[in-house]
Amino acid sequence: MLTATTIVDAPGQPLLLLGPSLGTSSETLWRRCAELLKTGHHIVGWDLPGHGHSEPAPGGFGVAGLARGVIALADELRPGEQFRYAGVSVGGATGLQLLLDAPERVESAALICTGAKIGEATGWRQRAETVRADGITAIVAGSQQRWFAPGFAQRAPGVVAALIASLRATDPESYALVCEALAAFDVRDRLGEITAPVLAIAGAADQPTPPDGLAAIASGVRNGRYVVLENVAHLAPAEKPAEVAALLDEQFSGSPTIERVRAAGMSVRRQVLGDAHVDRAIDGTTGFTRDFQELITAYAWGEIWTRPGLDRRSRSMITLTALVALGHQEELAMHVRAARTNGLTDDEIKEVLLQTAIYCGVPAANTAFRIAQRVLTEDAE
């Protein structure tokens, strides 16, 4: 459904995926900005159905469908690996959906001129009807007015002409289907679930996605930052490519700071162990134990559990085995629960413990079975 275009070819560098705005192609919107990035990235843009290089969609898809398409593209490029993401408008909405549906895949995100809810459903449905009835030409003038801050068309006529040309080349039915996807999109009540670092970039003159919506994203997620660009409307990477590139360089630093590693570790730690457990651990932290808590968050969870080489099911099985072998019974109950969170069934947990009986010793496995039975019974009640 979605087609990828390589914008900066650097296969050995971290993957950065770029999402477009409605009516644009990723290459036309992003190329100038992407080529200004100083941090090394293999940069790939994706196009909406019926936009740019993507074929028209056979039917509706929703923002969740777009997110699944982005994951499929990422798997073609770097199977199972984490990637960095930046998206504008519906591309930003897709980024929010990715952070909710595939949090283990998105290392960090920049969400630009977007919102957890964009516009009103009635307006999107009316625009879909207009395009179906009268074609793309009917919405060109309105799009140009919404897209660019006053005076930009006079300062950069070539940029505007290229973006309007990409709009005119868009398949009308696919455009209408994206409108319908946005009509149904609203994740405002789920922002608190997002733990990856998020940079929210607003245009001060943006009418479709006003700055307040970006501020709500930054304050609603657990690790958000908010920036407003002056004299920018709805297509910030085209209007201010150097400024957006500098912000992305900062967000996607090639050498993550310890704060970013800890943030990534805290995200995975919460996903695997659950918010209640992690909150208890944080509440119980003292001046004496704080450095140790930060150590395990950064290095156990931020460096090891985030690595793409093994899935979380495999890491859970290895962890259970190690805990049984070394007699770490206090940790075992916690990781039995984590193993279920990571997708192991009760029967698979049993098989792991049977394996430990042979290779780690029957007494150790006997204790492990007793602990696991208690945990699994309590969780079933």
C-alpha positions as CSV (number, residue, x, y, z in Angstrom):
1,M,0.0,0.0,0.0
2,L,2.9,2.4,0.8
3,T,5.9,3.0,-1.3
4,A,9.3,4.1,0.1
5,T,11.8,6.5,-1.4
6,T,15.4,6.7,-0.3
7,I,16.2,10.3,0.3
8,V,19.7,10.0,1.8
9,D,21.4,6.7,1.0
10,A,23.6,5.6,4.0
11,P,22.9,1.9,4.6
12,G,25.3,1.7,7.6
13,Q,23.6,4.5,9.5
14,P,20.5,4.4,11.8
15,L,17.2,4.3,9.9
16,L,15.1,7.5,9.9
17,L,11.7,7.2,8.3
18,L,9.9,10.4,7.2
19,G,6.1,10.7,6.9
20,P,4.3,13.2,4.6
21,S,1.4,15.6,4.9
22,L,-1.9,15.0,3.1
23,G,-1.5,16.0,-0.6
24,T,2.3,15.9,-0.6
25,S,5.0,13.4,-1.5
26,S,7.6,12.7,1.1
27,E,10.5,13.5,-1.3
28,T,9.0,16.9,-2.3
29,L,8.2,17.8,1.3
30,W,11.3,16.5,3.0
31,R,14.3,16.4,0.6
32,R,15.8,19.8,1.3
33,C,15.5,19.4,5.1
34,A,16.8,15.8,5.1
35,E,19.9,16.7,3.1
36,L,20.7,19.3,5.8
37,L,20.8,16.8,8.7
38,K,24.3,16.5,10.1
39,T,23.8,13.4,12.1
40,G,24.3,10.3,10.0
41,H,21.1,8.5,8.9
42,H,19.8,6.3,6.2
43,I,16.8,8.4,5.4
44,V,13.7,7.0,3.7
45,G,10.4,8.7,3.1
46,W,7.1,6.9,2.6
47,D,4.2,8.1,0.5
48,L,0.5,7.9,1.3
49,P,-1.7,5.7,-0.9
50,G,-2.3,7.5,-4.2
51,H,0.4,10.1,-3.4
52,G,3.9,10.4,-4.8
53,H,5.2,6.9,-5.7
54,S,2.5,4.9,-3.9
55,E,-0.3,3.2,-5.8
56,P,-3.9,4.1,-5.1
57,A,-5.5,2.2,-2.2
58,P,-8.2,-0.4,-3.0
59,G,-10.3,0.7,0.0
60,G,-10.2,2.3,3.4
61,F,-7.3,1.9,5.8
62,G,-7.5,4.3,8.7
63,V,-4.4,5.8,10.5
64,A,-3.8,2.4,12.1
65,G,-3.6,0.9,8.6
66,L,-1.0,3.5,7.7
67,A,1.0,2.7,10.8
68,R,0.9,-1.0,9.8
69,G,2.1,-0.1,6.4
70,V,5.1,1.9,7.8
71,I,6.1,-1.1,10.0
72,A,5.9,-3.3,6.9
73,L,8.3,-0.9,5.1
74,A,10.6,-0.8,8.1
75,D,10.7,-4.6,8.1
76,E,11.7,-4.6,4.4
77,L,14.6,-2.2,5.2
78,R,15.7,-3.4,8.7
79,P,13.7,-6.4,9.8
80,G,12.7,-6.2,13.5
81,E,15.0,-3.3,14.2
82,Q,14.2,0.0,15.9
83,F,14.0,3.2,13.8
84,R,13.7,6.9,14.2
85,Y,10.7,8.7,12.9
86,A,9.5,12.2,11.8
87,G,6.2,13.0,10.3
88,V,4.1,16.0,9.3
89,S,0.3,16.3,9.8
90,V,-1.2,12.9,8.9
91,G,2.4,11.7,8.9
92,G,2.7,12.9,12.5
93,A,-0.6,11.3,13.3
94,T,0.8,8.0,11.9
95,G,3.8,8.6,14.2
96,L,1.6,8.7,17.2
97,Q,-0.2,5.5,16.1
98,L,3.2,3.9,15.7
99,L,4.3,4.9,19.2
100,L,1.1,3.3,20.5
101,D,0.9,0.2,18.4
102,A,4.6,-0.6,18.0
103,P,6.4,1.1,20.9
104,E,9.3,-1.3,20.8
105,R,10.1,-0.3,17.2
106,V,10.3,3.5,17.5
107,E,13.4,4.7,19.3
108,S,12.5,8.4,19.1
109,A,10.0,10.6,17.2
110,A,9.5,14.1,15.9
111,L,5.9,15.0,15.3
112,I,5.5,18.1,13.3
113,C,2.4,20.3,12.6
114,T,0.1,17.6,13.7
115,G,-2.3,16.6,16.5
116,A,-3.6,13.8,18.6
117,K,-6.9,14.8,16.9
118,I,-6.8,16.9,13.7
119,G,-9.8,19.1,12.8
120,E,-13.4,17.9,13.0
121,A,-14.8,14.8,11.5
122,T,-17.5,16.7,9.6
123,G,-15.0,18.9,7.9
124,W,-12.9,16.0,6.7
125,R,-15.9,14.1,5.4
126,Q,-17.0,17.3,3.5
127,R,-13.6,17.6,2.0
128,A,-13.7,14.0,0.9
129,E,-17.0,14.5,-0.8
130,T,-15.7,17.6,-2.5
131,V,-12.7,15.8,-4.0
132,R,-14.8,12.8,-5.1
133,A,-17.2,15.1,-6.8
134,D,-15.0,17.8,-8.3
135,G,-11.4,16.4,-8.2
136,I,-8.2,17.6,-6.6
137,T,-8.4,21.0,-8.5
138,A,-11.3,22.0,-6.1
139,I,-9.0,22.0,-3.1
140,V,-5.7,23.4,-4.5
141,A,-6.3,27.1,-3.6
142,G,-7.4,26.2,-0.1
143,S,-4.5,23.9,0.4
144,Q,-2.0,26.6,-0.7
145,Q,-3.5,29.0,1.8
146,R,-3.3,26.6,4.7
147,W,0.1,25.2,3.9
148,F,2.3,28.3,3.8
149,A,2.8,31.3,6.1
150,P,2.1,34.8,4.6
151,G,4.8,35.8,2.1
152,F,6.4,32.4,1.7
153,A,5.0,31.9,-1.8
154,Q,6.8,35.1,-2.9
155,R,10.0,34.2,-1.2
156,A,10.2,30.6,-2.4
157,P,8.0,30.2,-5.5
158,G,9.9,27.0,-6.7
159,V,9.2,25.2,-3.4
160,V,5.5,26.1,-3.5
161,A,5.2,25.1,-7.2
162,A,6.7,21.7,-6.5
163,L,4.4,21.0,-3.6
164,I,1.3,22.1,-5.5
165,A,2.4,19.9,-8.4
166,S,2.5,16.9,-6.1
167,L,-0.9,17.8,-4.8
168,R,-2.4,18.0,-8.3
169,A,-0.8,14.6,-9.1
170,T,-2.6,12.9,-6.2
171,D,-5.3,10.3,-6.8
172,P,-8.6,11.9,-5.7
173,E,-10.1,8.8,-4.2
174,S,-6.9,8.1,-2.2
175,Y,-7.0,11.7,-0.9
176,A,-10.6,11.2,0.1
177,L,-9.7,8.0,2.0
178,V,-7.0,9.8,3.9
179,C,-9.6,12.5,4.8
180,E,-11.8,9.8,6.2
181,A,-8.9,8.3,8.1
182,L,-8.3,11.6,9.8
183,A,-12.0,12.0,10.5
184,A,-11.9,8.9,12.7
185,F,-8.5,9.6,14.3
186,D,-8.4,10.6,18.0
187,V,-5.8,9.4,20.4
188,R,-5.9,12.3,22.9
189,D,-6.8,10.0,25.8
190,R,-3.9,7.6,25.0
191,L,-1.0,10.0,25.0
192,G,0.1,9.0,28.5
193,E,0.9,5.5,27.1
194,I,3.7,6.9,25.0
195,T,7.1,6.6,26.6
196,A,9.6,7.1,23.8
197,P,11.2,10.5,23.5
198,V,8.9,12.8,21.4
199,L,9.7,16.2,20.0
200,A,6.6,18.2,19.0
201,I,7.2,21.0,16.5
202,A,4.5,23.6,15.9
203,G,4.2,26.3,13.3
204,A,3.1,29.6,14.9
205,A,0.9,30.4,11.9
206,D,-0.5,26.9,11.5
207,Q,-4.3,26.9,11.2
208,P,-5.0,23.2,10.5
209,T,-2.9,22.0,13.5
210,P,-2.5,24.9,15.9
211,P,0.4,25.1,18.4
212,D,-1.9,24.2,21.3
213,G,-2.3,20.7,19.8
214,L,1.4,20.2,19.7
215,A,1.8,21.5,23.2
216,A,-0.8,18.9,24.3
217,I,1.2,16.1,22.7
218,A,4.4,17.2,24.4
219,S,2.8,17.5,27.8
220,G,0.7,14.4,27.4
221,V,3.4,11.9,26.6
222,R,5.8,10.8,29.2
223,N,9.0,12.2,27.6
224,G,8.0,15.2,25.4
225,R,9.5,18.4,24.3
226,Y,7.8,21.3,22.5
227,V,9.1,23.9,20.1
228,V,7.3,26.6,18.1
229,L,8.7,27.9,14.8
230,E,7.8,31.5,14.0
231,N,6.6,32.5,10.5
232,V,5.7,28.8,9.7
233,A,2.3,27.4,8.8
234,H,1.6,23.8,8.1
235,L,4.6,22.4,6.2
236,A,7.6,23.2,8.4
237,P,10.2,21.0,6.7
238,A,9.5,22.9,3.5
239,E,9.2,26.4,5.0
240,K,12.1,26.2,7.4
241,P,14.3,23.2,6.4
242,A,17.4,24.3,8.2
243,E,15.6,25.0,11.5
244,V,13.8,21.7,11.3
245,A,17.0,19.8,10.4
246,A,18.7,21.3,13.4
247,L,15.9,20.2,15.7
248,L,16.0,16.7,14.3
249,D,19.8,16.5,14.7
250,E,19.2,17.3,18.4
251,Q,16.4,14.8,18.8
252,F,18.2,12.0,16.9
253,S,21.7,12.5,18.1
254,G,23.9,9.7,16.6
255,S,25.5,9.2,20.1
256,P,22.6,9.0,22.5
257,T,23.1,10.7,25.8
258,I,22.7,8.8,29.0
259,E,19.4,10.6,29.5
260,R,18.1,9.2,26.2
261,V,19.4,5.7,27.0
262,R,17.6,5.9,30.4
263,A,14.4,7.2,28.7
264,A,14.5,4.2,26.2
265,G,15.2,1.9,29.1
266,M,12.3,3.2,31.2
267,S,10.0,2.8,28.2
268,V,10.9,-0.9,27.8
269,R,11.0,-1.5,31.6
270,R,7.4,-0.3,31.9
271,Q,6.3,-2.3,28.9
272,V,7.8,-5.5,30.2
273,L,7.3,-5.2,34.0
274,G,4.2,-3.0,34.0
275,D,3.5,0.5,35.3
276,A,2.5,-0.6,38.8
277,H,5.7,-2.5,39.4
278,V,7.9,0.3,38.1
279,D,6.0,3.0,39.9
280,R,6.5,1.0,43.2
281,A,10.2,0.7,42.5
282,I,10.5,4.5,41.8
283,D,8.5,5.4,44.9
284,G,10.8,3.2,46.9
285,T,13.9,4.8,45.6
286,T,16.1,6.6,48.2
287,G,19.2,8.7,47.9
288,F,21.2,5.5,48.7
289,T,19.5,3.4,45.9
290,R,18.9,6.1,43.2
291,D,22.2,5.5,41.4
292,F,21.6,1.8,41.3
293,Q,18.0,2.3,39.9
294,E,19.4,4.6,37.2
295,L,22.2,2.0,36.4
296,I,19.7,-0.9,35.8
297,T,17.3,1.4,33.8
298,A,20.1,2.6,31.5
299,Y,22.1,-0.6,31.0
300,A,19.9,-3.6,31.7
301,W,16.8,-2.1,30.1
302,G,18.2,0.7,27.9
303,E,21.2,-1.1,26.4
304,I,20.2,-4.9,26.5
305,W,16.4,-5.2,26.4
306,T,16.3,-2.6,23.6
307,R,18.7,-4.5,21.3
308,P,17.1,-5.8,18.1
309,G,19.0,-9.1,17.9
310,L,16.5,-11.1,20.1
311,D,12.8,-10.6,20.5
312,R,11.4,-10.1,24.0
313,R,10.0,-13.7,24.2
314,S,13.5,-15.0,23.8
315,R,15.0,-12.6,26.3
316,S,12.4,-13.6,28.8
317,M,13.2,-17.3,28.4
318,I,16.9,-16.6,28.8
319,T,16.2,-14.4,31.9
320,L,14.1,-17.1,33.6
321,T,16.8,-19.7,33.0
322,A,19.5,-17.5,34.4
323,L,17.5,-16.6,37.5
324,V,16.7,-20.3,38.2
325,A,20.4,-21.2,37.7
326,L,21.7,-18.6,40.1
327,G,18.9,-19.0,42.6
328,H,17.7,-15.4,42.3
329,Q,14.2,-16.2,43.7
330,E,13.2,-12.6,44.5
331,E,13.5,-11.7,40.9
332,L,12.0,-14.9,39.5
333,A,8.3,-14.0,40.3
334,M,8.7,-10.6,38.6
335,H,10.1,-12.2,35.5
336,V,7.5,-14.9,35.3
337,R,4.9,-12.1,35.0
338,A,7.1,-10.4,32.5
339,A,7.4,-13.5,30.5
340,R,3.6,-13.6,30.2
341,T,3.6,-10.0,29.1
342,N,6.1,-10.8,26.5
343,G,3.9,-13.5,25.0
344,L,4.9,-16.7,26.6
345,T,2.1,-19.1,27.5
346,D,1.9,-20.9,30.8
347,D,2.9,-24.1,29.0
348,E,5.9,-22.4,27.5
349,I,7.0,-21.2,30.9
350,K,6.6,-24.8,32.2
351,E,8.8,-26.0,29.4
352,V,11.5,-23.5,30.2
353,L,11.5,-24.6,33.9
354,L,11.6,-28.3,32.8
355,Q,14.7,-27.5,30.8
356,T,16.3,-25.8,33.8
357,A,15.6,-29.0,35.9
358,I,18.0,-30.9,33.6
359,Y,20.7,-28.2,33.2
360,C,20.4,-26.2,36.4
361,G,19.4,-28.9,38.9
362,V,16.2,-30.3,40.2
363,P,16.2,-28.5,43.5
364,A,16.5,-25.1,41.8
365,A,13.7,-26.1,39.3
366,N,11.6,-27.3,42.2
367,T,11.7,-23.9,43.9
368,A,11.2,-22.2,40.5
369,F,8.0,-24.3,39.9
370,R,6.7,-23.4,43.3
371,I,7.2,-19.7,42.7
372,A,5.9,-19.8,39.1
373,Q,2.8,-21.7,40.2
374,R,2.0,-19.1,42.8
375,V,2.4,-16.2,40.3
376,L,0.4,-17.8,37.6
377,T,-2.4,-18.7,40.0
378,E,-2.6,-15.2,41.4
379,D,-2.7,-13.6,38.0
380,A,-5.5,-16.0,36.9
381,E,-7.7,-15.0,39.9
